Amino acid sequence: MQIPSSVENVHSCENWLPRKVMSGWRIAVILHSLEGWSEHECNYTMHNVDKVWSSTLQHGFQPLRVPINKELTHY
């Protein structure tokens, strides 16, 4: 996901992602801290996905927009 524009000094967290983009697990750690959540998702257990998604967007994280190769869309 794209990180909020207000976040500074984060150019790349992982060498396989573009600049200003973070993987979901890193964002989850940030959200747990910002929201004061104490529960943790382990294995296949997830807690209220709608609440997590809403919080993610409220804190300014946005889904990464990936261009679609039109040559491959007919498959």
PDB file as gemmi writes it, atoms N, CA and C in Angstrom:
CRYST1    1.000    1.000    1.000  90.00  90.00  90.00 P 1                      
ATOM      1  N   MET A   1       0.839  -1.181   0.000  1.00  0.00           N  
ATOM      2  CA  MET A   1       0.000   0.000   0.000  1.00  0.00           C  
ATOM      3  C   MET A   1       0.881   1.240   0.000  1.00  0.00           C  
ATOM      4  N   GLN A   2       0.339   2.307  -0.556  1.00  0.00           N  
ATOM      5  CA  GLN A   2       1.058   3.573  -0.520  1.00  0.00           C  
ATOM      6  C   GLN A   2       0.915   4.182   0.861  1.00  0.00           C  
ATOM      7  N   ILE A   3       2.012   4.735   1.349  1.00  0.00           N  
ATOM      8  CA  ILE A   3       1.979   5.351   2.673  1.00  0.00           C  
ATOM      9  C   ILE A   3       1.464   6.785   2.549  1.00  0.00           C  
ATOM     10  N   PRO A   4       0.947   7.355   3.624  1.00  0.00           N  
ATOM     11  CA  PRO A   4       0.447   8.730   3.572  1.00  0.00           C  
ATOM     12  C   PRO A   4       1.555   9.713   3.198  1.00  0.00           C  
ATOM     13  N   SER A   5       1.179  10.772   2.522  1.00  0.00           N  
ATOM     14  CA  SER A   5       2.167  11.780   2.116  1.00  0.00           C  
ATOM     15  C   SER A   5       2.764  12.489   3.321  1.00  0.00           C  
ATOM     16  N   SER A   6       2.083  12.443   4.460  1.00  0.00           N  
ATOM     17  CA  SER A   6       2.583  13.109   5.664  1.00  0.00           C  
ATOM     18  C   SER A   6       3.750  12.359   6.307  1.00  0.00           C  
ATOM     19  N   VAL A   7       3.943  11.103   5.936  1.00  0.00           N  
ATOM     20  CA  VAL A   7       5.040  10.310   6.498  1.00  0.00           C  
ATOM     21  C   VAL A   7       6.349  10.770   5.873  1.00  0.00           C  
ATOM     22  N   GLU A   8       7.323  11.066   6.702  1.00  0.00           N  
ATOM     23  CA  GLU A   8       8.610  11.562   6.214  1.00  0.00           C  
ATOM     24  C   GLU A   8       9.728  10.568   6.514  1.00  0.00           C  
ATOM     25  N   ASN A   9      10.809  10.698   5.786  1.00  0.00           N  
ATOM     26  CA  ASN A   9      12.018   9.896   5.960  1.00  0.00           C  
ATOM     27  C   ASN A   9      11.797   8.395   5.760  1.00  0.00           C  
ATOM     28  N   VAL A  10      10.810   8.048   4.966  1.00  0.00           N  
ATOM     29  CA  VAL A  10      10.600   6.653   4.579  1.00  0.00           C  
ATOM     30  C   VAL A  10      10.643   6.625   3.061  1.00  0.00           C  
ATOM     31  N   HIS A  11      11.741   6.172   2.549  1.00  0.00           N  
ATOM     32  CA  HIS A  11      11.890   6.138   1.095  1.00  0.00           C  
ATOM     33  C   HIS A  11      11.602   4.752   0.556  1.00  0.00           C  
ATOM     34  N   SER A  12      12.073   3.746   1.246  1.00  0.00           N  
ATOM     35  CA  SER A  12      11.819   2.374   0.831  1.00  0.00           C  
ATOM     36  C   SER A  12      12.027   1.469   2.028  1.00  0.00           C  
ATOM     37  N   CYS A  13      11.014   0.694   2.340  1.00  0.00           N  
ATOM     38  CA  CYS A  13      11.126  -0.230   3.477  1.00  0.00           C  
ATOM     39  C   CYS A  13      11.645  -1.582   3.029  1.00  0.00           C  
ATOM     40  N   GLU A  14      11.285  -1.949   1.834  1.00  0.00           N  
ATOM     41  CA  GLU A  14      11.699  -3.240   1.300  1.00  0.00           C  
ATOM     42  C   GLU A  14      12.265  -3.025  -0.087  1.00  0.00           C  
ATOM     43  N   ASN A  15      13.315  -3.697  -0.397  1.00  0.00           N  
ATOM     44  CA  ASN A  15      13.999  -3.430  -1.666  1.00  0.00           C  
ATOM     45  C   ASN A  15      13.237  -3.960  -2.878  1.00  0.00           C  
ATOM     46  N   TRP A  16      12.146  -4.640  -2.663  1.00  0.00           N  
ATOM     47  CA  TRP A  16      11.367  -5.161  -3.790  1.00  0.00           C  
ATOM     48  C   TRP A  16      10.101  -4.350  -4.045  1.00  0.00           C  
ATOM     49  N   LEU A  17       9.885  -3.305  -3.262  1.00  0.00           N  
ATOM     50  CA  LEU A  17       8.722  -2.446  -3.451  1.00  0.00           C  
ATOM     51  C   LEU A  17       9.153  -1.053  -3.894  1.00  0.00           C  
ATOM     52  N   PRO A  18       8.282  -0.350  -4.627  1.00  0.00           N  
ATOM     53  CA  PRO A  18       8.609   1.026  -5.034  1.00  0.00           C  
ATOM     54  C   PRO A  18       8.717   1.955  -3.828  1.00  0.00           C  
ATOM     55  N   ARG A  19       9.224   3.148  -4.067  1.00  0.00           N  
ATOM     56  CA  ARG A  19       9.340   4.141  -3.005  1.00  0.00           C  
ATOM     57  C   ARG A  19       7.967   4.512  -2.466  1.00  0.00           C  
ATOM     58  N   LYS A  20       7.940   4.818  -1.167  1.00  0.00           N  
ATOM     59  CA  LYS A  20       6.711   5.222  -0.474  1.00  0.00           C  
ATOM     60  C   LYS A  20       5.629   4.144  -0.517  1.00  0.00           C  
ATOM     61  N   VAL A  21       6.037   2.875  -0.572  1.00  0.00           N  
ATOM     62  CA  VAL A  21       5.107   1.742  -0.560  1.00  0.00           C  
ATOM     63  C   VAL A  21       5.558   0.791   0.541  1.00  0.00           C  
ATOM     64  N   MET A  22       4.593   0.276   1.324  1.00  0.00           N  
ATOM     65  CA  MET A  22       4.890  -0.672   2.402  1.00  0.00           C  
ATOM     66  C   MET A  22       4.050  -1.927   2.237  1.00  0.00           C  
ATOM     67  N   SER A  23       4.583  -3.026   2.734  1.00  0.00           N  
ATOM     68  CA  SER A  23       3.818  -4.265   2.739  1.00  0.00           C  
ATOM     69  C   SER A  23       2.786  -4.221   3.868  1.00  0.00           C  
ATOM     70  N   GLY A  24       1.786  -5.063   3.745  1.00  0.00           N  
ATOM     71  CA  GLY A  24       0.685  -5.081   4.695  1.00  0.00           C  
ATOM     72  C   GLY A  24       1.101  -5.332   6.130  1.00  0.00           C  
ATOM     73  N   TRP A  25       2.071  -6.222   6.341  1.00  0.00           N  
ATOM     74  CA  TRP A  25       2.452  -6.539   7.724  1.00  0.00           C  
ATOM     75  C   TRP A  25       3.111  -5.356   8.407  1.00  0.00           C  
ATOM     76  N   ARG A  26       3.849  -4.535   7.663  1.00  0.00           N  
ATOM     77  CA  ARG A  26       4.453  -3.343   8.270  1.00  0.00           C  
ATOM     78  C   ARG A  26       3.371  -2.319   8.631  1.00  0.00           C  
ATOM     79  N   ILE A  27       2.405  -2.179   7.750  1.00  0.00           N  
ATOM     80  CA  ILE A  27       1.304  -1.256   8.009  1.00  0.00           C  
ATOM     81  C   ILE A  27       0.504  -1.733   9.221  1.00  0.00           C  
ATOM     82  N   ALA A  28       0.320  -3.044   9.338  1.00  0.00           N  
ATOM     83  CA  ALA A  28      -0.408  -3.598  10.491  1.00  0.00           C  
ATOM     84  C   ALA A  28       0.273  -3.242  11.802  1.00  0.00           C  
ATOM     85  N   VAL A  29       1.583  -3.293  11.828  1.00  0.00           N  
ATOM     86  CA  VAL A  29       2.322  -2.930  13.043  1.00  0.00           C  
ATOM     87  C   VAL A  29       2.082  -1.456  13.388  1.00  0.00           C  
ATOM     88  N   ILE A  30       2.121  -0.608  12.380  1.00  0.00           N  
ATOM     89  CA  ILE A  30       1.890   0.823  12.597  1.00  0.00           C  
ATOM     90  C   ILE A  30       0.471   1.056  13.099  1.00  0.00           C  
ATOM     91  N   LEU A  31      -0.518   0.397  12.473  1.00  0.00           N  
ATOM     92  CA  LEU A  31      -1.906   0.571  12.886  1.00  0.00           C  
ATOM     93  C   LEU A  31      -2.139   0.099  14.313  1.00  0.00           C  
ATOM     94  N   HIS A  32      -1.554  -1.039  14.676  1.00  0.00           N  
ATOM     95  CA  HIS A  32      -1.708  -1.521  16.042  1.00  0.00           C  
ATOM     96  C   HIS A  32      -1.195  -0.479  17.043  1.00  0.00           C  
ATOM     97  N   SER A  33      -0.109   0.153  16.698  1.00  0.00           N  
ATOM     98  CA  SER A  33       0.458   1.168  17.587  1.00  0.00           C  
ATOM     99  C   SER A  33      -0.420   2.419  17.628  1.00  0.00           C  
ATOM    100  N   LEU A  34      -0.830   2.904  16.461  1.00  0.00           N  
ATOM    101  CA  LEU A  34      -1.639   4.124  16.400  1.00  0.00           C  
ATOM    102  C   LEU A  34      -2.994   3.956  17.088  1.00  0.00           C  
ATOM    103  N   GLU A  35      -3.589   2.777  16.919  1.00  0.00           N  
ATOM    104  CA  GLU A  35      -4.931   2.532  17.460  1.00  0.00           C  
ATOM    105  C   GLU A  35      -4.912   1.969  18.880  1.00  0.00           C  
ATOM    106  N   GLY A  36      -3.751   1.551  19.363  1.00  0.00           N  
ATOM    107  CA  GLY A  36      -3.669   0.973  20.694  1.00  0.00           C  
ATOM    108  C   GLY A  36      -4.261  -0.424  20.777  1.00  0.00           C  
ATOM    109  N   TRP A  37      -4.271  -1.133  19.648  1.00  0.00           N  
ATOM    110  CA  TRP A  37      -4.821  -2.489  19.627  1.00  0.00           C  
ATOM    111  C   TRP A  37      -3.855  -3.445  20.314  1.00  0.00           C  
ATOM    112  N   SER A  38      -4.398  -4.354  21.106  1.00  0.00           N  
ATOM    113  CA  SER A  38      -3.541  -5.323  21.801  1.00  0.00           C  
ATOM    114  C   SER A  38      -3.666  -6.722  21.226  1.00  0.00           C  
ATOM    115  N   GLU A  39      -4.748  -6.992  20.459  1.00  0.00           N  
ATOM    116  CA  GLU A  39      -4.879  -8.319  19.859  1.00  0.00           C  
ATOM    117  C   GLU A  39      -3.965  -8.434  18.640  1.00  0.00           C  
ATOM    118  N   HIS A  40      -3.562  -9.644  18.351  1.00  0.00           N  
ATOM    119  CA  HIS A  40      -2.663  -9.882  17.222  1.00  0.00           C  
ATOM    120  C   HIS A  40      -3.207 -11.015  16.370  1.00  0.00           C  
ATOM    121  N   GLU A  41      -3.143 -10.837  15.065  1.00  0.00           N  
ATOM    122  CA  GLU A  41      -3.609 -11.851  14.143  1.00  0.00           C  
ATOM    123  C   GLU A  41      -2.498 -12.875  13.954  1.00  0.00           C  
ATOM    124  N   CYS A  42      -2.801 -14.106  14.254  1.00  0.00           N  
ATOM    125  CA  CYS A  42      -1.820 -15.184  14.112  1.00  0.00           C  
ATOM    126  C   CYS A  42      -2.411 -16.301  13.255  1.00  0.00           C  
ATOM    127  N   ASN A  43      -1.581 -16.899  12.451  1.00  0.00           N  
ATOM    128  CA  ASN A  43      -1.997 -18.000  11.576  1.00  0.00           C  
ATOM    129  C   ASN A  43      -3.168 -17.560  10.707  1.00  0.00           C  
ATOM    130  N   TYR A  44      -4.295 -18.236  10.831  1.00  0.00           N  
ATOM    131  CA  TYR A  44      -5.444 -17.929   9.981  1.00  0.00           C  
ATOM    132  C   TYR A  44      -6.521 -17.131  10.705  1.00  0.00           C  
ATOM    133  N   THR A  45      -6.218 -16.649  11.882  1.00  0.00           N  
ATOM    134  CA  THR A  45      -7.183 -15.878  12.662  1.00  0.00           C  
ATOM    135  C   THR A  45      -7.081 -14.398  12.291  1.00  0.00           C  
ATOM    136  N   MET A  46      -8.208 -13.806  11.935  1.00  0.00           N  
ATOM    137  CA  MET A  46      -8.236 -12.379  11.623  1.00  0.00           C  
ATOM    138  C   MET A  46      -9.347 -11.734  12.433  1.00  0.00           C  
ATOM    139  N   HIS A  47      -9.128 -10.513  12.856  1.00  0.00           N  
ATOM    140  CA  HIS A  47     -10.082  -9.790  13.679  1.00  0.00           C  
ATOM    141  C   HIS A  47     -10.694  -8.637  12.904  1.00  0.00           C  
ATOM    142  N   ASN A  48     -11.979  -8.689  12.678  1.00  0.00           N  
ATOM    143  CA  ASN A  48     -12.759  -7.599  12.104  1.00  0.00           C  
ATOM    144  C   ASN A  48     -12.032  -6.870  10.965  1.00  0.00           C  
ATOM    145  N   VAL A  49     -12.032  -7.489   9.814  1.00  0.00           N  
ATOM    146  CA  VAL A  49     -11.331  -6.961   8.643  1.00  0.00           C  
ATOM    147  C   VAL A  49     -11.851  -5.575   8.267  1.00  0.00           C  
ATOM    148  N   ASP A  50     -13.160  -5.361   8.395  1.00  0.00           N  
ATOM    149  CA  ASP A  50     -13.729  -4.051   8.048  1.00  0.00           C  
ATOM    150  C   ASP A  50     -13.176  -2.943   8.944  1.00  0.00           C  
ATOM    151  N   LYS A  51     -13.022  -3.234  10.225  1.00  0.00           N  
ATOM    152  CA  LYS A  51     -12.464  -2.261  11.173  1.00  0.00           C  
ATOM    153  C   LYS A  51     -11.016  -1.930  10.807  1.00  0.00           C  
ATOM    154  N   VAL A  52     -10.248  -2.955  10.477  1.00  0.00           N  
ATOM    155  CA  VAL A  52      -8.840  -2.760  10.113  1.00  0.00           C  
ATOM    156  C   VAL A  52      -8.726  -1.967   8.820  1.00  0.00           C  
ATOM    157  N   TRP A  53      -9.538  -2.316   7.812  1.00  0.00           N  
ATOM    158  CA  TRP A  53      -9.483  -1.618   6.519  1.00  0.00           C  
ATOM    159  C   TRP A  53      -9.874  -0.147   6.696  1.00  0.00           C  
ATOM    160  N   SER A  54     -10.930   0.101   7.462  1.00  0.00           N  
ATOM    161  CA  SER A  54     -11.372   1.467   7.709  1.00  0.00           C  
ATOM    162  C   SER A  54     -10.280   2.280   8.397  1.00  0.00           C  
ATOM    163  N   SER A  55      -9.644   1.692   9.382  1.00  0.00           N  
ATOM    164  CA  SER A  55      -8.566   2.368  10.100  1.00  0.00           C  
ATOM    165  C   SER A  55      -7.389   2.649   9.172  1.00  0.00           C  
ATOM    166  N   THR A  56      -7.096   1.695   8.333  1.00  0.00           N  
ATOM    167  CA  THR A  56      -5.995   1.865   7.369  1.00  0.00           C  
ATOM    168  C   THR A  56      -6.230   3.090   6.497  1.00  0.00           C  
ATOM    169  N   LEU A  57      -7.421   3.197   5.952  1.00  0.00           N  
ATOM    170  CA  LEU A  57      -7.747   4.334   5.084  1.00  0.00           C  
ATOM    171  C   LEU A  57      -7.811   5.641   5.867  1.00  0.00           C  
ATOM    172  N   GLN A  58      -8.339   5.601   7.089  1.00  0.00           N  
ATOM    173  CA  GLN A  58      -8.429   6.813   7.911  1.00  0.00           C  
ATOM    174  C   GLN A  58      -7.049   7.379   8.243  1.00  0.00           C  
ATOM    175  N   HIS A  59      -6.065   6.512   8.346  1.00  0.00           N  
ATOM    176  CA  HIS A  59      -4.711   6.970   8.646  1.00  0.00           C  
ATOM    177  C   HIS A  59      -3.926   7.331   7.384  1.00  0.00           C  
ATOM    178  N   GLY A  60      -4.580   7.281   6.231  1.00  0.00           N  
ATOM    179  CA  GLY A  60      -3.973   7.781   5.000  1.00  0.00           C  
ATOM    180  C   GLY A  60      -3.280   6.760   4.127  1.00  0.00           C  
ATOM    181  N   PHE A  61      -3.286   5.496   4.509  1.00  0.00           N  
ATOM    182  CA  PHE A  61      -2.714   4.473   3.633  1.00  0.00           C  
ATOM    183  C   PHE A  61      -3.696   4.214   2.496  1.00  0.00           C  
ATOM    184  N   GLN A  62      -3.176   4.021   1.294  1.00  0.00           N  
ATOM    185  CA  GLN A  62      -4.021   3.825   0.122  1.00  0.00           C  
ATOM    186  C   GLN A  62      -3.586   2.583  -0.644  1.00  0.00           C  
ATOM    187  N   PRO A  63      -4.558   1.898  -1.256  1.00  0.00           N  
ATOM    188  CA  PRO A  63      -4.188   0.734  -2.075  1.00  0.00           C  
ATOM    189  C   PRO A  63      -3.241   1.158  -3.195  1.00  0.00           C  
ATOM    190  N   LEU A  64      -2.325   0.303  -3.507  1.00  0.00           N  
ATOM    191  CA  LEU A  64      -1.365   0.580  -4.576  1.00  0.00           C  
ATOM    192  C   LEU A  64      -2.048   0.397  -5.922  1.00  0.00           C  
ATOM    193  N   ARG A  65      -1.951   1.380  -6.755  1.00  0.00           N  
ATOM    194  CA  ARG A  65      -2.538   1.294  -8.097  1.00  0.00           C  
ATOM    195  C   ARG A  65      -1.492   0.704  -9.038  1.00  0.00           C  
ATOM    196  N   VAL A  66      -1.870  -0.383  -9.673  1.00  0.00           N  
ATOM    197  CA  VAL A  66      -0.956  -1.084 -10.574  1.00  0.00           C  
ATOM    198  C   VAL A  66      -1.525  -1.008 -11.980  1.00  0.00           C  
ATOM    199  N   PRO A  67      -0.752  -0.509 -12.932  1.00  0.00           N  
ATOM    200  CA  PRO A  67      -1.253  -0.448 -14.306  1.00  0.00           C  
ATOM    201  C   PRO A  67      -1.461  -1.866 -14.859  1.00  0.00           C  
ATOM    202  N   ILE A  68      -2.507  -2.014 -15.642  1.00  0.00           N  
ATOM    203  CA  ILE A  68      -2.834  -3.311 -16.230  1.00  0.00           C  
ATOM    204  C   ILE A  68      -2.300  -3.353 -17.644  1.00  0.00           C  
ATOM    205  N   ASN A  69      -1.635  -4.438 -17.978  1.00  0.00           N  
ATOM    206  CA  ASN A  69      -1.154  -4.660 -19.331  1.00  0.00           C  
ATOM    207  C   ASN A  69      -2.358  -5.096 -20.179  1.00  0.00           C  
ATOM    208  N   LYS A  70      -2.813  -4.240 -21.090  1.00  0.00           N  
ATOM    209  CA  LYS A  70      -4.012  -4.519 -21.872  1.00  0.00           C  
ATOM    210  C   LYS A  70      -3.856  -5.737 -22.776  1.00  0.00           C  
ATOM    211  N   GLU A  71      -2.640  -6.096 -23.124  1.00  0.00           N  
ATOM    212  CA  GLU A  71      -2.430  -7.274 -23.962  1.00  0.00           C  
ATOM    213  C   GLU A  71      -2.786  -8.557 -23.222  1.00  0.00           C  
ATOM    214  N   LEU A  72      -2.722  -8.534 -21.894  1.00  0.00           N  
ATOM    215  CA  LEU A  72      -2.984  -9.730 -21.106  1.00  0.00           C  
ATOM    216  C   LEU A  72      -4.421  -9.816 -20.609  1.00  0.00           C  
ATOM    217  N   THR A  73      -5.228  -8.783 -20.832  1.00  0.00           N  
ATOM    218  CA  THR A  73      -6.584  -8.772 -20.271  1.00  0.00           C  
ATOM    219  C   THR A  73      -7.531  -9.733 -20.972  1.00  0.00           C  
ATOM    220  N   HIS A  74      -7.214 -10.218 -22.146  1.00  0.00           N  
ATOM    221  CA  HIS A  74      -8.144 -11.115 -22.843  1.00  0.00           C  
ATOM    222  C   HIS A  74      -8.001 -12.562 -22.380  1.00  0.00           C  
ATOM    223  N   TYR A  75      -7.081 -12.850 -21.468  1.00  0.00           N  
ATOM    224  CA  TYR A  75      -6.935 -14.219 -20.973  1.00  0.00           C  
ATOM    225  C   TYR A  75      -7.799 -14.474 -19.789  1.00  0.00           C  
TER     226      TYR A  75                                                      
END                                                                             
